[in-house]
Amino acid sequence: MNRLIEKILIVSASLVNLLFIIVGIILMVGIKFINENTLLLDTFVEEQNKNTTGQPLTVEEVTEVWDSIVPLASTLNYVLIGALIVSIILAIVTWLQMKKGASYKKIGLLLIVAGVFSGVVTLTAILFYIAAILFFVRKEPMDELHPHDKETLHN
């Protein structure tokens, strides 16, 4: 059976995940650059103090807040990038399983797991879930069934 729709959904979700990975890497590089460049923080404080009428900020206050945010943001970024990589790997495994002719239930379960790793309710996860549902719902023609599946149907 031609599974073109499912293939398009899997490739689309994987490409969006790849885009998110690239954005995450750019964010990590940007955070590292800002962390190493104190001139940016000084400029930020000067601009903030020009535009506010309240109590002026100090470089130390901004540095303290920045230093408390950076470790959490970096860790979260690494975790998200790792989960997206796992999701892409699962999508590749799913694609290979489709080529091998694995059971549609197995492929559907792999897609659900890929969706969970890509962020439970994100666009990419929803694309993986739709592809999984299509694998669960659309039936195989009898001539494409594996021999052990035909025996189970006849018994």
Biotite code that builds the C-alpha atoms (Angstrom):
import biotite.structure as struc

atoms = struc.array([
    struc.Atom([0.000, 0.000, 0.000], chain_id="A", res_id=1, res_name="MET", atom_name="CA", element="C"),
    struc.Atom([1.280, 3.428, -0.854], chain_id="A", res_id=2, res_name="ASN", atom_name="CA", element="C"),
    struc.Atom([1.991, 5.304, 2.358], chain_id="A", res_id=3, res_name="ARG", atom_name="CA", element="C"),
    struc.Atom([2.832, 8.648, 0.751], chain_id="A", res_id=4, res_name="LEU", atom_name="CA", element="C"),
    struc.Atom([0.869, 10.741, 3.268], chain_id="A", res_id=5, res_name="ILE", atom_name="CA", element="C"),
    struc.Atom([2.589, 9.087, 6.210], chain_id="A", res_id=6, res_name="GLU", atom_name="CA", element="C"),
    struc.Atom([5.988, 9.533, 4.566], chain_id="A", res_id=7, res_name="LYS", atom_name="CA", element="C"),
    struc.Atom([5.315, 13.238, 3.974], chain_id="A", res_id=8, res_name="ILE", atom_name="CA", element="C"),
    struc.Atom([4.241, 13.695, 7.605], chain_id="A", res_id=9, res_name="LEU", atom_name="CA", element="C"),
    struc.Atom([7.336, 11.910, 8.923], chain_id="A", res_id=10, res_name="ILE", atom_name="CA", element="C"),
    struc.Atom([9.720, 13.895, 6.709], chain_id="A", res_id=11, res_name="VAL", atom_name="CA", element="C"),
    struc.Atom([7.977, 17.189, 7.522], chain_id="A", res_id=12, res_name="SER", atom_name="CA", element="C"),
    struc.Atom([8.131, 16.570, 11.259], chain_id="A", res_id=13, res_name="ALA", atom_name="CA", element="C"),
    struc.Atom([11.782, 15.548, 11.037], chain_id="A", res_id=14, res_name="SER", atom_name="CA", element="C"),
    struc.Atom([12.686, 18.672, 9.061], chain_id="A", res_id=15, res_name="LEU", atom_name="CA", element="C"),
    struc.Atom([10.931, 20.913, 11.583], chain_id="A", res_id=16, res_name="VAL", atom_name="CA", element="C"),
    struc.Atom([12.783, 19.107, 14.388], chain_id="A", res_id=17, res_name="ASN", atom_name="CA", element="C"),
    struc.Atom([16.041, 19.671, 12.520], chain_id="A", res_id=18, res_name="LEU", atom_name="CA", element="C"),
    struc.Atom([15.185, 23.371, 12.237], chain_id="A", res_id=19, res_name="LEU", atom_name="CA", element="C"),
    struc.Atom([14.548, 23.519, 16.004], chain_id="A", res_id=20, res_name="PHE", atom_name="CA", element="C"),
    struc.Atom([17.907, 21.831, 16.635], chain_id="A", res_id=21, res_name="ILE", atom_name="CA", element="C"),
    struc.Atom([19.661, 24.446, 14.495], chain_id="A", res_id=22, res_name="ILE", atom_name="CA", element="C"),
    struc.Atom([17.880, 27.259, 16.349], chain_id="A", res_id=23, res_name="VAL", atom_name="CA", element="C"),
    struc.Atom([18.863, 25.666, 19.677], chain_id="A", res_id=24, res_name="GLY", atom_name="CA", element="C"),
    struc.Atom([22.506, 25.489, 18.635], chain_id="A", res_id=25, res_name="ILE", atom_name="CA", element="C"),
    struc.Atom([22.410, 29.143, 17.541], chain_id="A", res_id=26, res_name="ILE", atom_name="CA", element="C"),
    struc.Atom([20.924, 30.066, 20.940], chain_id="A", res_id=27, res_name="LEU", atom_name="CA", element="C"),
    struc.Atom([23.682, 28.157, 22.745], chain_id="A", res_id=28, res_name="MET", atom_name="CA", element="C"),
    struc.Atom([26.352, 29.955, 20.735], chain_id="A", res_id=29, res_name="VAL", atom_name="CA", element="C"),
    struc.Atom([24.643, 33.302, 21.377], chain_id="A", res_id=30, res_name="GLY", atom_name="CA", element="C"),
    struc.Atom([24.431, 32.709, 25.113], chain_id="A", res_id=31, res_name="ILE", atom_name="CA", element="C"),
    struc.Atom([28.089, 31.720, 25.198], chain_id="A", res_id=32, res_name="LYS", atom_name="CA", element="C"),
    struc.Atom([29.019, 34.855, 23.234], chain_id="A", res_id=33, res_name="PHE", atom_name="CA", element="C"),
    struc.Atom([27.030, 37.117, 25.571], chain_id="A", res_id=34, res_name="ILE", atom_name="CA", element="C"),
    struc.Atom([28.475, 35.370, 28.601], chain_id="A", res_id=35, res_name="ASN", atom_name="CA", element="C"),
    struc.Atom([32.029, 36.031, 27.426], chain_id="A", res_id=36, res_name="GLU", atom_name="CA", element="C"),
    struc.Atom([31.422, 39.603, 26.270], chain_id="A", res_id=37, res_name="ASN", atom_name="CA", element="C"),
    struc.Atom([30.897, 41.983, 29.216], chain_id="A", res_id=38, res_name="THR", atom_name="CA", element="C"),
    struc.Atom([30.676, 44.968, 26.861], chain_id="A", res_id=39, res_name="LEU", atom_name="CA", element="C"),
    struc.Atom([27.216, 43.790, 25.786], chain_id="A", res_id=40, res_name="LEU", atom_name="CA", element="C"),
    struc.Atom([25.965, 43.750, 29.372], chain_id="A", res_id=41, res_name="LEU", atom_name="CA", element="C"),
    struc.Atom([27.451, 47.201, 30.011], chain_id="A", res_id=42, res_name="ASP", atom_name="CA", element="C"),
    struc.Atom([25.731, 48.562, 26.889], chain_id="A", res_id=43, res_name="THR", atom_name="CA", element="C"),
    struc.Atom([22.455, 46.936, 27.928], chain_id="A", res_id=44, res_name="PHE", atom_name="CA", element="C"),
    struc.Atom([22.605, 48.550, 31.377], chain_id="A", res_id=45, res_name="VAL", atom_name="CA", element="C"),
    struc.Atom([23.405, 51.969, 29.890], chain_id="A", res_id=46, res_name="GLU", atom_name="CA", element="C"),
    struc.Atom([20.481, 51.760, 27.454], chain_id="A", res_id=47, res_name="GLU", atom_name="CA", element="C"),
    struc.Atom([18.099, 50.600, 30.183], chain_id="A", res_id=48, res_name="GLN", atom_name="CA", element="C"),
    struc.Atom([19.135, 53.454, 32.448], chain_id="A", res_id=49, res_name="ASN", atom_name="CA", element="C"),
    struc.Atom([18.592, 56.001, 29.654], chain_id="A", res_id=50, res_name="LYS", atom_name="CA", element="C"),
    struc.Atom([15.074, 54.776, 28.951], chain_id="A", res_id=51, res_name="ASN", atom_name="CA", element="C"),
    struc.Atom([13.782, 54.401, 32.514], chain_id="A", res_id=52, res_name="THR", atom_name="CA", element="C"),
    struc.Atom([12.774, 57.006, 35.048], chain_id="A", res_id=53, res_name="THR", atom_name="CA", element="C"),
    struc.Atom([12.929, 54.662, 38.052], chain_id="A", res_id=54, res_name="GLY", atom_name="CA", element="C"),
    struc.Atom([15.879, 53.370, 40.002], chain_id="A", res_id=55, res_name="GLN", atom_name="CA", element="C"),
    struc.Atom([18.873, 52.790, 37.702], chain_id="A", res_id=56, res_name="PRO", atom_name="CA", element="C"),
    struc.Atom([20.260, 49.304, 37.175], chain_id="A", res_id=57, res_name="LEU", atom_name="CA", element="C"),
    struc.Atom([23.818, 48.381, 37.984], chain_id="A", res_id=58, res_name="THR", atom_name="CA", element="C"),
    struc.Atom([26.039, 46.076, 35.966], chain_id="A", res_id=59, res_name="VAL", atom_name="CA", element="C"),
    struc.Atom([26.411, 43.842, 39.016], chain_id="A", res_id=60, res_name="GLU", atom_name="CA", element="C"),
    struc.Atom([22.639, 43.350, 39.304], chain_id="A", res_id=61, res_name="GLU", atom_name="CA", element="C"),
    struc.Atom([22.292, 42.441, 35.652], chain_id="A", res_id=62, res_name="VAL", atom_name="CA", element="C"),
    struc.Atom([25.337, 40.137, 35.823], chain_id="A", res_id=63, res_name="THR", atom_name="CA", element="C"),
    struc.Atom([23.900, 38.404, 38.894], chain_id="A", res_id=64, res_name="GLU", atom_name="CA", element="C"),
    struc.Atom([20.561, 37.768, 37.189], chain_id="A", res_id=65, res_name="VAL", atom_name="CA", element="C"),
    struc.Atom([22.283, 36.668, 33.967], chain_id="A", res_id=66, res_name="TRP", atom_name="CA", element="C"),
    struc.Atom([24.557, 34.268, 35.844], chain_id="A", res_id=67, res_name="ASP", atom_name="CA", element="C"),
    struc.Atom([21.564, 32.667, 37.539], chain_id="A", res_id=68, res_name="SER", atom_name="CA", element="C"),
    struc.Atom([19.613, 32.240, 34.287], chain_id="A", res_id=69, res_name="ILE", atom_name="CA", element="C"),
    struc.Atom([22.375, 30.954, 31.998], chain_id="A", res_id=70, res_name="VAL", atom_name="CA", element="C"),
    struc.Atom([22.975, 27.535, 33.634], chain_id="A", res_id=71, res_name="PRO", atom_name="CA", element="C"),
    struc.Atom([19.263, 26.712, 33.628], chain_id="A", res_id=72, res_name="LEU", atom_name="CA", element="C"),
    struc.Atom([18.782, 27.891, 30.045], chain_id="A", res_id=73, res_name="ALA", atom_name="CA", element="C"),
    struc.Atom([21.839, 25.980, 28.839], chain_id="A", res_id=74, res_name="SER", atom_name="CA", element="C"),
    struc.Atom([20.760, 22.760, 30.547], chain_id="A", res_id=75, res_name="THR", atom_name="CA", element="C"),
    struc.Atom([17.232, 23.055, 29.206], chain_id="A", res_id=76, res_name="LEU", atom_name="CA", element="C"),
    struc.Atom([18.586, 23.723, 25.723], chain_id="A", res_id=77, res_name="ASN", atom_name="CA", element="C"),
    struc.Atom([20.809, 20.615, 25.848], chain_id="A", res_id=78, res_name="TYR", atom_name="CA", element="C"),
    struc.Atom([17.896, 18.458, 27.026], chain_id="A", res_id=79, res_name="VAL", atom_name="CA", element="C"),
    struc.Atom([15.572, 19.754, 24.299], chain_id="A", res_id=80, res_name="LEU", atom_name="CA", element="C"),
    struc.Atom([18.178, 19.290, 21.577], chain_id="A", res_id=81, res_name="ILE", atom_name="CA", element="C"),
    struc.Atom([18.869, 15.753, 22.838], chain_id="A", res_id=82, res_name="GLY", atom_name="CA", element="C"),
    struc.Atom([15.159, 14.882, 22.795], chain_id="A", res_id=83, res_name="ALA", atom_name="CA", element="C"),
    struc.Atom([14.793, 16.261, 19.272], chain_id="A", res_id=84, res_name="LEU", atom_name="CA", element="C"),
    struc.Atom([17.780, 14.213, 18.103], chain_id="A", res_id=85, res_name="ILE", atom_name="CA", element="C"),
    struc.Atom([16.212, 11.072, 19.605], chain_id="A", res_id=86, res_name="VAL", atom_name="CA", element="C"),
    struc.Atom([12.977, 11.951, 17.816], chain_id="A", res_id=87, res_name="SER", atom_name="CA", element="C"),
    struc.Atom([14.767, 12.258, 14.474], chain_id="A", res_id=88, res_name="ILE", atom_name="CA", element="C"),
    struc.Atom([16.563, 8.951, 15.061], chain_id="A", res_id=89, res_name="ILE", atom_name="CA", element="C"),
    struc.Atom([13.216, 7.281, 15.796], chain_id="A", res_id=90, res_name="LEU", atom_name="CA", element="C"),
    struc.Atom([11.791, 8.777, 12.600], chain_id="A", res_id=91, res_name="ALA", atom_name="CA", element="C"),
    struc.Atom([14.703, 7.299, 10.633], chain_id="A", res_id=92, res_name="ILE", atom_name="CA", element="C"),
    struc.Atom([14.196, 3.915, 12.313], chain_id="A", res_id=93, res_name="VAL", atom_name="CA", element="C"),
    struc.Atom([10.490, 4.144, 11.444], chain_id="A", res_id=94, res_name="THR", atom_name="CA", element="C"),
    struc.Atom([11.332, 4.913, 7.830], chain_id="A", res_id=95, res_name="TRP", atom_name="CA", element="C"),
    struc.Atom([13.658, 1.899, 7.694], chain_id="A", res_id=96, res_name="LEU", atom_name="CA", element="C"),
    struc.Atom([10.976, -0.293, 9.289], chain_id="A", res_id=97, res_name="GLN", atom_name="CA", element="C"),
    struc.Atom([8.533, 0.842, 6.604], chain_id="A", res_id=98, res_name="MET", atom_name="CA", element="C"),
    struc.Atom([11.039, -0.153, 3.923], chain_id="A", res_id=99, res_name="LYS", atom_name="CA", element="C"),
    struc.Atom([11.514, -3.572, 5.572], chain_id="A", res_id=100, res_name="LYS", atom_name="CA", element="C"),
    struc.Atom([7.769, -4.114, 5.724], chain_id="A", res_id=101, res_name="GLY", atom_name="CA", element="C"),
    struc.Atom([7.397, -4.213, 9.500], chain_id="A", res_id=102, res_name="ALA", atom_name="CA", element="C"),
    struc.Atom([3.938, -4.367, 11.024], chain_id="A", res_id=103, res_name="SER", atom_name="CA", element="C"),
    struc.Atom([1.982, -1.151, 10.985], chain_id="A", res_id=104, res_name="TYR", atom_name="CA", element="C"),
    struc.Atom([1.329, -1.377, 14.717], chain_id="A", res_id=105, res_name="LYS", atom_name="CA", element="C"),
    struc.Atom([5.064, -1.386, 15.405], chain_id="A", res_id=106, res_name="LYS", atom_name="CA", element="C"),
    struc.Atom([5.584, 1.580, 13.079], chain_id="A", res_id=107, res_name="ILE", atom_name="CA", element="C"),
    struc.Atom([2.694, 3.444, 14.708], chain_id="A", res_id=108, res_name="GLY", atom_name="CA", element="C"),
    struc.Atom([4.144, 2.881, 18.174], chain_id="A", res_id=109, res_name="LEU", atom_name="CA", element="C"),
    struc.Atom([7.556, 4.146, 17.027], chain_id="A", res_id=110, res_name="LEU", atom_name="CA", element="C"),
    struc.Atom([5.894, 7.274, 15.675], chain_id="A", res_id=111, res_name="LEU", atom_name="CA", element="C"),
    struc.Atom([4.071, 7.884, 18.945], chain_id="A", res_id=112, res_name="ILE", atom_name="CA", element="C"),
    struc.Atom([7.351, 7.601, 20.857], chain_id="A", res_id=113, res_name="VAL", atom_name="CA", element="C"),
    struc.Atom([8.985, 9.969, 18.333], chain_id="A", res_id=114, res_name="ALA", atom_name="CA", element="C"),
    struc.Atom([6.125, 12.396, 18.954], chain_id="A", res_id=115, res_name="GLY", atom_name="CA", element="C"),
    struc.Atom([6.640, 12.236, 22.707], chain_id="A", res_id=116, res_name="VAL", atom_name="CA", element="C"),
    struc.Atom([10.350, 12.977, 22.300], chain_id="A", res_id=117, res_name="PHE", atom_name="CA", element="C"),
    struc.Atom([9.644, 15.863, 19.965], chain_id="A", res_id=118, res_name="SER", atom_name="CA", element="C"),
    struc.Atom([7.572, 17.651, 22.555], chain_id="A", res_id=119, res_name="GLY", atom_name="CA", element="C"),
    struc.Atom([4.214, 15.995, 23.347], chain_id="A", res_id=120, res_name="VAL", atom_name="CA", element="C"),
    struc.Atom([1.970, 18.806, 21.968], chain_id="A", res_id=121, res_name="VAL", atom_name="CA", element="C"),
    struc.Atom([4.202, 20.622, 19.502], chain_id="A", res_id=122, res_name="THR", atom_name="CA", element="C"),
    struc.Atom([3.545, 20.789, 15.772], chain_id="A", res_id=123, res_name="LEU", atom_name="CA", element="C"),
    struc.Atom([6.090, 18.077, 15.059], chain_id="A", res_id=124, res_name="THR", atom_name="CA", element="C"),
    struc.Atom([4.593, 15.770, 17.675], chain_id="A", res_id=125, res_name="ALA", atom_name="CA", element="C"),
    struc.Atom([1.138, 16.264, 16.183], chain_id="A", res_id=126, res_name="ILE", atom_name="CA", element="C"),
    struc.Atom([2.496, 15.368, 12.729], chain_id="A", res_id=127, res_name="LEU", atom_name="CA", element="C"),
    struc.Atom([4.027, 12.190, 14.168], chain_id="A", res_id=128, res_name="PHE", atom_name="CA", element="C"),
    struc.Atom([0.743, 11.369, 15.940], chain_id="A", res_id=129, res_name="TYR", atom_name="CA", element="C"),
    struc.Atom([-1.289, 11.847, 12.756], chain_id="A", res_id=130, res_name="ILE", atom_name="CA", element="C"),
    struc.Atom([1.073, 9.536, 10.861], chain_id="A", res_id=131, res_name="ALA", atom_name="CA", element="C"),
    struc.Atom([0.791, 6.971, 13.676], chain_id="A", res_id=132, res_name="ALA", atom_name="CA", element="C"),
    struc.Atom([-2.998, 7.139, 13.613], chain_id="A", res_id=133, res_name="ILE", atom_name="CA", element="C"),
    struc.Atom([-2.951, 6.619, 9.863], chain_id="A", res_id=134, res_name="LEU", atom_name="CA", element="C"),
    struc.Atom([-0.785, 3.542, 10.345], chain_id="A", res_id=135, res_name="PHE", atom_name="CA", element="C"),
    struc.Atom([-3.201, 2.180, 12.957], chain_id="A", res_id=136, res_name="PHE", atom_name="CA", element="C"),
    struc.Atom([-6.381, 2.955, 11.013], chain_id="A", res_id=137, res_name="VAL", atom_name="CA", element="C"),
    struc.Atom([-5.572, 2.252, 7.366], chain_id="A", res_id=138, res_name="ARG", atom_name="CA", element="C"),
    struc.Atom([-5.705, -1.464, 6.657], chain_id="A", res_id=139, res_name="LYS", atom_name="CA", element="C"),
    struc.Atom([-3.184, -3.451, 4.654], chain_id="A", res_id=140, res_name="GLU", atom_name="CA", element="C"),
    struc.Atom([-4.457, -5.288, 1.585], chain_id="A", res_id=141, res_name="PRO", atom_name="CA", element="C"),
    struc.Atom([-4.446, -9.072, 2.049], chain_id="A", res_id=142, res_name="MET", atom_name="CA", element="C"),
    struc.Atom([-1.664, -9.604, -0.484], chain_id="A", res_id=143, res_name="ASP", atom_name="CA", element="C"),
    struc.Atom([0.687, -7.299, 1.464], chain_id="A", res_id=144, res_name="GLU", atom_name="CA", element="C"),
    struc.Atom([0.235, -9.063, 4.793], chain_id="A", res_id=145, res_name="LEU", atom_name="CA", element="C"),
    struc.Atom([3.084, -11.087, 6.200], chain_id="A", res_id=146, res_name="HIS", atom_name="CA", element="C"),
    struc.Atom([2.585, -14.874, 6.245], chain_id="A", res_id=147, res_name="PRO", atom_name="CA", element="C"),
    struc.Atom([2.245, -15.006, 10.054], chain_id="A", res_id=148, res_name="HIS", atom_name="CA", element="C"),
    struc.Atom([-0.389, -12.227, 9.924], chain_id="A", res_id=149, res_name="ASP", atom_name="CA", element="C"),
    struc.Atom([-2.440, -14.160, 7.305], chain_id="A", res_id=150, res_name="LYS", atom_name="CA", element="C"),
    struc.Atom([-2.408, -17.248, 9.541], chain_id="A", res_id=151, res_name="GLU", atom_name="CA", element="C"),
    struc.Atom([-3.695, -15.224, 12.486], chain_id="A", res_id=152, res_name="THR", atom_name="CA", element="C"),
    struc.Atom([-6.526, -13.781, 10.407], chain_id="A", res_id=153, res_name="LEU", atom_name="CA", element="C"),
    struc.Atom([-7.637, -17.206, 9.183], chain_id="A", res_id=154, res_name="HIS", atom_name="CA", element="C"),
    struc.Atom([-7.536, -18.831, 12.647], chain_id="A", res_id=155, res_name="ASN", atom_name="CA", element="C"),
])
